[in-house]
Amino acid sequence: MQRAMDKLAAWAEDWCVTINKEKSSTTLFTLSTKQRAGKVMLAGTPLKEEDEATYLGVTFDKRQAWKAHISRVEGTARRKLGMMRKLAGTTWGANEQILKTVYQGTVRPTMEYSSATWSTTAKTNQQALDKVQNQELRIITGATKSTPIAFMEKLTGIQTHQERRQTKVLLQANKYQSLPDHPMNSRLEGFTKNRLKRCSFVHQAKKLSREHAAELNTQTIPLGRADITNPTANDLSAVKVALAIPGQDMGKQENETIRRSLTLAAIYADYPSDTWTHVYTDGSATRAVKDGGGGIHITYPSGQKTAHYIATGKRCSNYRAETEALMKAVFLIENSPEEITSSLGKTNICVQRYIARNSITIQ
């Protein structure tokens, strides 16, 4: 560890990076109460030793009991109960569907964050989060404390925390099994050591796989190179992106007719219509979230013009609508009987995002 810290300090000095020594610390993960980590120096300064460290919102304690993390998450979730109670009160009068949506979108993700990591925590810690959900169920349904939890879960259609945690463990294990080079892949495939009384992630994953063997596909096919797309594999050296039009000041509000004329003049000067296929695409969605659609207008060198429109989904963003329109345009050109190859043997395509803003030229 000290050699690694020396290398880090040397790298930081070479690249003029200052490391905050006050926020840096060491943690020894062990079940022993006697072992100590020892002093680790960073540029001559000893780092403080802590029993807990928080990374990316997850609190790691030295014994990996996860009690500190669960306590912090429980406190955050309980503070959000006040919002649920206000929504369910007489002033707001939110119905069951709204309360359920708020719970599933704001409260439950807080309690489930990285649950596959801390799923080995003690049952008492897990039950602390289960109690928070039980209170949420009473707020949603308006039921009394004597109402059975199973009945409220069935009434609202909300899964138990235990079922969702088990699902996330199985999903995470399946991801490891699909990555041949991941260290956890060999651990899930090999035998499991029972040297600790506490259950490990590997123990849990294998136990759940056996219990649900009938419902699960036991044959996990590892990902190969053909399954992972590489966007830089294509030769993009001939692709040019034009974000400005000669003669136009992007910060000036010009007349619509002038802008259109200057844009068309620049397009036809650089990309003559007798040798280039011109494609105009646009896409949008209602309020940028639903009922998306796209439009395509293609002008071939022969003078033939075609127009198309597509629906891009009931739940759709503007970005997706734009992308679908571009992909549809490529499909139409590839399957068109029109000649798109010039006398020089090249395929020249000029794609215009929309007429007065910018253009993407693909040659």
C-alpha positions in Angstrom: 0.0 0.0 0.0 2.8 2.4 0.8 4.5 1.7 -2.5 1.2 2.4 -4.3 0.8 5.7 -2.4 4.3 6.7 -3.4 3.5 6.1 -7.0 0.3 8.1 -6.6 2.1 11.0 -5.0 4.7 11.0 -7.8 2.0 11.0 -10.5 0.2 13.9 -8.8 3.3 15.9 -8.6 4.2 15.3 -12.2 0.7 16.4 -13.4 0.3 19.3 -10.9 -2.6 17.6 -9.1 -3.2 18.4 -5.5 -4.7 15.6 -3.4 -6.8 16.6 -0.4 -5.0 14.8 2.5 -7.7 15.8 5.0 -10.4 13.8 3.0 -8.0 10.8 2.4 -8.1 7.9 4.8 -7.3 4.2 5.1 -9.7 1.4 6.2 -8.6 -2.1 7.1 -11.5 -4.6 6.2 -11.2 -7.4 8.7 -13.3 -9.3 11.3 -10.5 -9.1 13.8 -10.6 -6.5 16.6 -6.8 -6.5 17.1 -5.4 -6.0 13.7 -4.5 -2.5 12.7 -3.8 -1.1 9.2 -0.6 0.7 10.2 0.5 4.1 9.0 0.3 4.9 5.4 2.0 8.1 4.3 0.9 10.4 1.4 3.7 12.8 0.5 5.1 12.6 4.0 1.7 13.0 5.7 0.2 10.1 7.6 -3.3 9.3 6.5 -6.0 8.9 9.2 -7.4 5.5 9.8 -11.2 5.2 9.7 -13.7 2.3 10.4 -16.1 3.6 7.7 -15.6 5.0 4.2 -18.2 6.2 1.8 -17.8 5.8 -2.0 -20.4 6.6 -4.6 -23.1 6.8 -1.9 -22.3 3.5 -0.3 -20.9 3.4 3.2 -18.3 0.5 3.7 -17.6 -0.4 7.3 -14.5 -2.4 8.3 -16.5 -5.6 9.2 -18.7 -5.4 6.1 -21.8 -5.6 8.2 -23.4 -2.6 6.3 -25.2 -1.4 9.4 -24.0 2.2 9.0 -25.1 2.3 5.4 -28.6 0.8 6.2 -29.0 3.3 9.1 -28.2 6.3 6.8 -30.5 5.0 4.0 -33.3 4.4 6.5 -33.0 7.9 7.9 -33.2 9.4 4.3 -36.2 7.3 3.5 -38.1 8.1 6.7 -37.6 11.8 6.0 -39.4 11.4 2.7 -42.4 9.9 4.5 -43.4 13.5 5.4 -43.8 14.3 1.8 -46.0 11.2 1.3 -48.1 12.1 4.3 -48.6 15.7 2.9 -49.7 14.3 -0.4 -52.1 11.9 1.2 -53.5 14.6 3.6 -56.8 16.3 3.2 -55.1 19.4 1.7 -53.7 17.6 -1.3 -55.9 14.6 -1.5 -53.6 12.6 -3.8 -55.1 9.3 -4.9 -53.6 5.9 -4.5 -52.0 5.8 -8.0 -50.2 9.1 -7.4 -48.9 8.0 -4.0 -47.7 4.7 -5.5 -45.9 6.5 -8.3 -44.2 8.9 -5.8 -43.1 6.1 -3.6 -41.7 4.0 -6.5 -40.0 6.9 -8.0 -38.5 8.7 -5.0 -38.5 6.6 -1.8 -37.9 3.0 -2.9 -34.9 3.8 -5.2 -33.2 5.3 -2.2 -33.6 2.1 -0.1 -32.6 -0.2 -3.0 -29.5 1.6 -4.2 -26.7 -0.9 -4.6 -28.8 -3.5 -2.8 -26.9 -6.4 -4.5 -23.8 -5.1 -2.7 -25.2 -5.0 0.8 -27.6 -7.9 0.5 -25.4 -9.9 2.9 -26.3 -7.7 5.8 -28.1 -9.1 8.8 -31.9 -9.7 8.7 -32.4 -7.1 11.4 -30.9 -4.4 9.1 -33.0 -5.6 6.2 -36.2 -5.5 8.3 -35.5 -1.9 9.2 -36.0 -1.0 5.5 -39.0 -3.4 5.3 -40.7 -1.4 8.0 -40.3 1.8 6.1 -42.1 0.2 3.1 -44.8 -1.1 5.4 -45.5 2.5 6.6 -45.6 3.6 2.9 -48.2 0.9 2.2 -50.4 2.2 5.0 -50.1 5.8 3.6 -50.9 4.6 0.1 -53.9 2.5 1.1 -55.0 4.5 4.1 -55.1 1.2 6.1 -54.7 0.9 9.9 -51.8 -0.7 11.7 -53.7 -3.9 12.2 -54.1 -4.4 8.4 -51.9 -7.4 7.2 -48.9 -6.4 5.2 -49.4 -9.2 2.6 -52.9 -7.8 1.9 -51.6 -4.3 1.3 -48.9 -5.6 -1.0 -51.4 -7.5 -3.0 -53.8 -4.5 -3.1 -51.2 -2.1 -4.4 -49.2 -4.6 -6.5 -45.9 -3.6 -4.8 -43.3 -6.3 -4.4 -41.7 -7.0 -1.1 -38.1 -5.7 -0.5 -36.8 -9.2 -0.1 -38.1 -10.3 -3.5 -36.6 -7.3 -5.2 -33.3 -7.7 -3.4 -33.1 -11.4 -4.5 -33.9 -10.3 -8.1 -31.1 -7.8 -8.1 -28.7 -10.4 -6.7 -29.6 -12.8 -9.5 -29.3 -10.1 -12.2 -25.9 -9.0 -10.9 -24.7 -12.6 -10.8 -25.9 -13.1 -14.4 -23.9 -10.0 -15.5 -20.8 -11.5 -13.9 -21.3 -14.8 -15.7 -21.7 -13.0 -19.0 -18.2 -11.3 -18.6 -15.5 -14.0 -19.0 -12.7 -11.8 -17.8 -14.4 -10.5 -14.6 -12.9 -11.9 -11.4 -16.4 -12.8 -10.0 -17.0 -15.1 -13.0 -14.6 -17.8 -11.8 -15.9 -17.5 -8.2 -19.5 -18.1 -9.3 -18.5 -21.0 -11.5 -16.2 -22.7 -9.0 -16.8 -24.2 -5.5 -17.6 -21.9 -2.6 -15.6 -21.9 0.6 -17.5 -21.9 3.9 -14.8 -20.4 6.0 -17.0 -17.6 7.3 -20.2 -17.9 9.3 -21.6 -14.9 7.4 -23.2 -15.5 4.0 -21.5 -14.0 1.0 -22.8 -12.7 -2.4 -21.6 -15.9 -4.1 -23.5 -18.1 -1.5 -26.6 -16.0 -2.1 -26.4 -16.2 -5.8 -25.9 -19.9 -6.0 -28.6 -20.6 -3.4 -31.2 -18.5 -5.3 -30.2 -20.1 -8.6 -30.9 -23.5 -7.1 -34.2 -22.4 -5.6 -35.4 -20.9 -8.9 -33.7 -23.3 -11.3 -37.1 -24.1 -12.9 -37.8 -20.5 -13.8 -34.3 -19.4 -14.7 -32.3 -20.1 -17.9 -29.3 -21.8 -16.4 -27.2 -21.5 -19.5 -25.6 -18.1 -19.5 -23.9 -17.3 -22.8 -20.9 -15.1 -22.3 -20.7 -11.9 -24.3 -18.3 -12.0 -27.3 -16.6 -9.4 -29.3 -19.4 -9.6 -31.9 -22.0 -8.6 -29.2 -20.2 -5.4 -28.2 -20.6 -2.6 -30.8 -17.7 -0.3 -31.4 -18.8 3.1 -32.7 -15.3 4.0 -33.7 -14.9 0.9 -35.9 -16.3 2.7 -39.0 -14.1 5.1 -40.9 -15.4 8.5 -40.1 -12.5 10.5 -41.6 -14.8 11.7 -44.4 -17.6 12.9 -42.1 -17.8 16.7 -41.8 -20.1 18.7 -39.5 -21.0 22.2 -40.5 -22.4 24.3 -37.6 -22.3 27.7 -39.3 -23.4 29.1 -42.7 -21.1 31.5 -44.5 -22.6 35.0 -44.4 -24.8 34.3 -41.3 -24.1 35.6 -37.9 -25.4 33.0 -35.5 -26.0 35.6 -32.8 -28.0 37.9 -35.0 -31.7 37.7 -35.7 -31.9 37.9 -39.4 -34.9 37.8 -41.7 -36.2 34.3 -42.3 -36.1 34.7 -46.1 -32.4 35.9 -45.9 -31.4 33.0 -43.7 -33.1 30.5 -45.9 -31.5 31.9 -49.1 -28.0 32.0 -47.6 -28.4 28.4 -46.3 -29.6 27.1 -49.7 -26.8 28.9 -51.5 -24.2 27.3 -49.2 -25.7 23.9 -49.6 -25.9 23.9 -53.4 -22.5 25.5 -53.7 -20.7 22.9 -51.7 -22.9 19.9 -52.6 -24.3 20.2 -56.1 -27.7 18.5 -56.5 -26.6 16.7 -59.7 -23.9 14.7 -57.8 -25.2 14.7 -54.2 -28.3 13.0 -52.6 -29.8 15.6 -50.3 -31.6 14.4 -47.2 -33.6 16.6 -44.8 -34.7 15.0 -41.5 -36.5 16.3 -38.4 -38.0 14.7 -35.3 -39.8 15.8 -32.2 -42.1 14.7 -29.4 -45.0 16.2 -27.6 -43.6 18.1 -24.6 -40.4 16.2 -25.4 -41.6 13.0 -23.7 -44.4 11.4 -25.7 -46.0 10.7 -29.1 -42.8 11.1 -31.1 -42.6 11.4 -34.8 -40.0 12.0 -37.6 -40.0 13.3 -41.1 -37.7 12.6 -44.0 -37.4 14.4 -47.4 -34.9 13.0 -50.0 -33.8 14.5 -53.3 -31.8 12.2 -55.5 -29.3 13.4 -58.2 -31.8 12.4 -60.9 -34.3 14.9 -59.5 -36.6 12.4 -58.0 -38.0 13.5 -54.7 -39.6 11.4 -51.9 -41.1 12.2 -48.5 -41.7 9.9 -45.6 -42.9 10.2 -42.0 -42.7 7.7 -39.2 -44.0 7.3 -35.7 -41.2 6.8 -33.1 -43.2 5.7 -30.1 -45.8 6.7 -27.6 -43.1 7.2 -25.0 -40.4 9.0 -26.9 -37.9 11.9 -26.4 -36.9 14.5 -29.0 -33.5 12.9 -29.2 -34.9 9.5 -30.0 -37.2 11.0 -32.6 -34.3 12.7 -34.3 -32.2 9.5 -34.3 -35.0 7.4 -35.6 -35.5 9.8 -38.5 -31.8 9.6 -39.4 -31.8 5.8 -39.3 -35.0 5.6 -41.4 -33.4 7.9 -44.0 -30.3 5.6 -44.2 -32.6 2.6 -44.7 -34.6 4.3 -47.4 -31.5 5.3 -49.3 -30.0 1.9 -49.0 -33.1 0.3 -50.4 -33.9 2.9 -53.0 -33.8 2.0 -56.8 -32.4 5.5 -57.4 -28.7 5.8 -58.4 -26.7 7.4 -55.5 -23.2 6.8 -56.8 -21.4 9.5 -58.7 -19.3 9.2 -61.8 -16.2 9.1 -59.5 -17.5 5.9 -57.8 -18.3 7.6 -54.5 -21.6 7.7 -52.6 -22.3 11.4 -51.8 -25.0 12.1 -49.3 -25.7 15.5 -47.7 -27.9 15.2 -44.6 -29.4 18.5 -43.4 -30.6 18.5 -39.8 -33.0 21.4 -40.6 -32.7 24.1 -43.2 -31.5 27.1 -41.3 -29.4 25.7 -38.4 -26.7 23.2 -39.3 -25.9 20.4 -41.6 -24.1 17.0 -41.3 -22.4 16.0 -44.5 -21.6 12.3 -45.0 -19.4 11.5 -48.1 
